[in-house]
Amino acid sequence: MRVLLVGAGGVGTAITRIAARRSFFAHMVVADYDLSRAEAAVGALGEAGARFTARRVDAGDEAAVAALLAEHRCDVLLNATDPRFVMPLFRAALSAGVHYLDMAMSLSRPHPQRPHEACGVKLGDAQFEMAAEWEKAGRLALVGIGVEPGLSDVFARYAADELFDHIEEIGIRDGADLTVDGYDFAPSFSIWTTIEECLNPPVVYEAGRGWFTTPPFSEPEVFDFPEGIGPVECVNVEHEEVLLVPRWIDAERVTFKYGLGGRFIDTLRTLHLLGLDRTEPVRVAAGGGALATVSPRDVVAACLPDPATLGDRMHGKTCAGTWVKGAKDGSPREVYLYHVVDNQWSMREYGSQAVVWQTAVNPVAALELMAAGTWSGTGVLGPEALPPRPFLDLLTEYGTPWGMREQ
């Protein structure tokens, strides 16, 4: 297998460090708009970087991406950029006739009249509209294969296949006790993506109603996370699992809730109040009286520390998991399937902070299953469309086991 990895930020760099220890691929091209980032990711691998090449590419330039795929005879494109670049990379992979993986799906647009009641354009709609083209090409677009979405969807499939006869609710629950020395506000993941999913209307699925939306940060609940993290207040957030899980798994209700914390929520609300969450460019005065056109959200991102650089200042654990309630053999059952990463461990073992490492390990495992033919298919598929047990076994082999708690 020959892989084009687009994006050499925190997650992309973690992907190279994880993949360098595996033998399933022949070569990986690491491409980024900033060539120095791609070169740094490859250079940090030392002798293990012999199977890696750094290149520059604009993720928004479909022709350039397709040409790079052809030049290096790649079989698959792994997208490690932010969601703005999903569709150009998705189309480039299709035009080049290669498989495709991503960790976040095409962007949504709220309903213009009823944003907190009805869905407008949903996450992933633009990709699923092209499913027939991928099937005709005989290629697989495996969408949402990070940790959330990704491992959380694999957990949902595993629960449906092996743990339940009937499912009332599948609820993704994410929480952490991470702190960052020296910062009152320092998101552990891309602030661009965090703003997008936290301030958009959250989507909920109910079997008798379909998909609908609620106001941001709705339905707060306290969820007790395992391995010492403890109780964290979680709220509804827009996320891909709610759009993916019901396509392949029968459940009466599907939700996604983040443990954000009051200060984090207040900061996001302030950004929204000031219009600093906007992506539409505005004109501002620059040096010498010149005018510059910038996106307010990009300015916020530029003012905050790069999450990939915070590992040495971070302490604590992050937990991603899937809570499932239903029945097995006629008796009520409730479980939480989860994956915890300790930042001290991920920094010591890989030099990557916990949140980006936890995201990165899953697409690498998926690539390995695809290389072996264990995971295969055509069209646009979510992780819950594929057998879960080989993935969970491989995750344990990677040295990062998952857990299950009966509730």
N, C-alpha and C positions, 0 to 999 in steps of 0.2 A: 504494500500500500504506500502511495505517495500522497502527502497531505499539504494543502495550502492553508496555513493558519493566518487569518487576517485580523490584526489587532495585537499589539505587543505592549498593552498596558498591564495592569496588575493581574488580571485573569489570564491574559495571553502569556505573560511571562511565567506564571505558575503552571500553565499547561506545558510549556517546554520543559520545566524542571521535573514534572511528573512523567511526561512521555520519554524523557531521556533515559529513564530507568527501565523502559519496556522495549521489547524486541519485535513487536508486531508490525512495525512500519519500516520501509526502506529509507525514506527521506521526508523531511518536513521543511517547507519553505515558510519562514516567518516574515510576514509583510506588514508594514505600517506606513502611514502617511509621513511619519517622522522616522527616517531611516536610522537615526542614532538609537532610537528605542529598540528597533528590531535587532540592530547590531549588539546592543547591550544585553538583550535577552539571550542571544546566541553565545556571545562572548562569555557570559557568566557560567556557561555549561562546561567550560574547559575542554578537556579531552572528550567528554561525552557529547560535545557539540559537533562531532564529525558528520553526523547525519542531518545537520541543520544548515540552512542557508538564509541569510538576511537579505530582504529586498524592500524597495520602496513601492508603495501602491496607494492610490487614492481609492478608498472603499466605495466612494460614490461614483466612480468611473467604471461602468459595467464592461466596456470594451477593454480597458486596461487590465481589469481583473481576469476576464476571459483569456486574454493574451498570456497573462502570467501562468494561468492554469495549463494552457497548451505548451508554453515554453518549457515548463518543468514536468510535463507529462503526469500531472496530478490526477488522482482518482476521486478526491473528495476535497471539499472546501469546508473548513471549520471557521465559523464566524464568531470572533471574540471582540466585536465592536459594540458600541451602544445601539439601541434599537432604531435610531435614525437611518442606519445603513443596512437594515435587514433586507429591504426589497431590492436595492441594487445588487447586493451580493447574492441573494436568492435567485434573481434573474440571470446573473452572470454564470452561476453554477449550472443552471438549466441550459443556457445557450451553449456552454462548453461541454455539456453531456457528462457531468460528474455528479456524484452524490453531494449532499449538503447537510450540515448540522449547525444549529444555533442554540443559544441559551436564553434568548428573549425573542418574542415574536413581533410581527408588524404592528405598528401603533394603532391605537383606537382614536375615535373622535366622538365626543359626547353628543347625545341627542340634542338637536338645536333648540327644541321647545321644552322638553321634559328630561333634563340631564340626570335628575335624581330619582327617576321612575323607570324610564325606558332606555334601552341600549341604542346607541347610534351605530357607528362602525365599531365592531368589537376587535379586541386583540386577536391577531391571526387571521382575520377575515380575508385580507388581501392575499395571504398565502394559500388558504384553503380554496380560494377562487381559481387558483392555478393547479389544483390537484390533478385534474384530468391530463394536463400537459405533462406533468411529471410521470404519471402512469404510462402515457403514450411513449415517453422517452425511455421507460424502463429503469428510471432512476429513483432513488429514495431521498426525500427531504425529511430528515428527522428533526422536528422542531421542538424547542423547549427542553433541551437535555443538559441543563445545568444542575443546580441543586434544587432550586425552586423557581421555575418549574424544572422538572427532571427527575431527580431521585424521589421527590414527593409523589410524582405520578407513578413511578415504579412501585412505591409502597402501596398506592391505591390499587394497582393491578394485583399485587401480591395478596392484599387483604381480600379482594373480590374472588380470587382464584382459590385461596387456601384457608382463609380464616372465617368467612361469612357465607351464609346461604341467602341472606337478605340484608341490604344496607339501607339504613335510615339516613345517615349523614356521613359525608366525607369532608373533614375540615382540616385544611392545611394550617398548622400553627408554628410560627417562627418566633423564637425568643433568644435572648442572650444576656450575659452579665458583663459584657465587654466595657472597659474603660480605656481612655486614652490620656496619658500623662500630658499636662500642659495645654489641653484644649477643653473648653466648655462645650463646643459643638464641632465635632469632627466625624462625619459619617464614615462608616467602615466599608461602604460600597459607593459606586458612582453617584454623586449628588444629582446629576442630570436624570439618571434612571429613577432614583429615589423620589425626586419631585414628581416625575411623570406618574409613577404608580400610586403615590400617596395622595396626590391632590386631584387625580381623576376620580369620577364617580365609581365606587367599588361595584363589582358585579356579583350577584348571587344567583344560583341556579336552584329551581324547585321543579320537580317532575311534572306537576300539574300546571305550572305557569311558564316554564322555560327560563330564559335569562332575563334578569331585570337589574336595575341599579338602585343604590341608596346614597345618601349624602356621605362625603368623606368622613372617616373615623367613626362610623356608626357601629352599633351593637357591641359596646365594650364588654369584655369579660376577663376574668383573671384565670390564667392557665398556669398550672404547676409544671415547670419544665424539669427534666431529669438531670442527673449527674451534678447536683449541687447548684444549678442555676436558680431553681425555685420559682415562686409565683411572679408572674409578669402580666400586666394588663395588656390585652391584645385588642385590636380594632380591625374592622373590615377595611381592606385595601384592594384596589384593582390588581388582579394577577392572572397569569395565563392558565393556571390549573383549573380555575372555575370554567374556563372556556374549552379546555381539553378533556378533562375527566368525563363529562357527560356524553361525549361522542363515542366512548367505548365501554363505559362502565355504568350499570344500572344503579342509581342511587336516588333517594327521594330528595336530597338536598346536598349542595356542594358550596363550601365557603372557603375564603382565605383570610386569615387574620395575622397581622404583624404585632409583635410586642415592641412598640415604639417608645413609650414613656411620655409623660406629660410635657417635659421641656422640649423634646424633639417635635412633638405635635404643635406646640405653641410656636416654635421657630418656623415650621412649614406654613402655618396659618399666617404668620407675619409676612413671609415671603410672598404669599398669594395676595394678601391685602395690599402690598406695595407694588404688585405687578412684576415682581422679580422672578416669578416662575414662568413668565412668558417666553416662548421660543421665537416669536416674530421679531425680526430685527428692528431696532430703533436707532435714530441718528443722534449722536452725542458730540459735544465739542471735545476735540482732542488738542494736543499741543500746538501752539502757534495759531490757534483759531480755526484749524481745519476741522472738518466733520468726519466722524467715523461711524460706520454702521455695525452695530453689535446686537447680539441676542442677550437680553437680561439674564436668562438662565445660564448662558455660557460665562457671563461675568461672575455670577455666584460661584460657579464651578472653579473659575480661575482664582477666586479669592480664598477658597478653602484648600486645605492640604490634600495632596494626592493620596487616596486611601492605600495605595500600594506601598507608600513610604512610611506608614504608621506602625508597622509590625513591631518595631523595637520599643514603641511607647505603649503598646496595647497589652492589656491583661484580661484574662477571663476566657470564657467559652461561648461558642455560638451553637445553637441547636436548630435544626430543620427537621420537620416531621409531619406525619399525617395521622390525624385522629379519626378513628372510624367507629361508628355506633351502628349496631344492628342485631342480628340474631344468627346463631349457629346451632343446628340440631334442635331447634325449637326453644332454645334458651337465649335470653338477652346476653349480648356481649359488647364490650367497649375496649378498644386497644389504642395505644399510641405507638406508632412505628417511627423511629427517630435516628438521627445521625448527629453526633456531637463532635466538634473539633475544638481542642484546647489550643489557644494561640501560642503558648509556650512550646507545645509539641510541634506545630506546623512551622514555626520560625526555626526551631532547632533542626528539624529534619529536612526542610525544603527552603528556608529563608523567605517564606511567603506568609503573610498574615492570614488568620484563620478563615475569614469570610471569603476572600478571593480564592484561597486554596480549596475550600469546601465546594465552591462553584466549579473550579477547574478540573477536579478529579473525575467528575462524572462524564463529560464529553470524551475524555481520554479513554475511560473504560468502555464507552459506547463505540468508539473507533476500534478498539481491540476486538469487541464482539462482532463488529461488521467485518473486520479483516479476516476473522475466523469463519465467517458465514453463519454464526450463531444468531445474530440479528440480521434480518434481511427484509426486503419488501420493496414496493414501488408506490409512488404517490407521495402525498404529504401526510406523515404519520406523527403522532405524539408518542412519548415513551410508553404510555399505557396500552398501546396497540401491540407491544412486543412482549415476549416471555420474561417475567421478572426475576425468576430464580437465578439464571446465569449471571445477570447483572449484579445481584446482591452477593452472590458467591465471589465474583471477581472483585467487588469492592472490599470484601474481607481480605482477599489475597493481596490487595494493594496496601494492607496494613492499617485500614481504617474501618473497622467493623461497625455495623448498625445494631440497633437494639429494639426491643419490643417490651412495652409495659402494659399489663392488663390494668385497665382503669377501675 
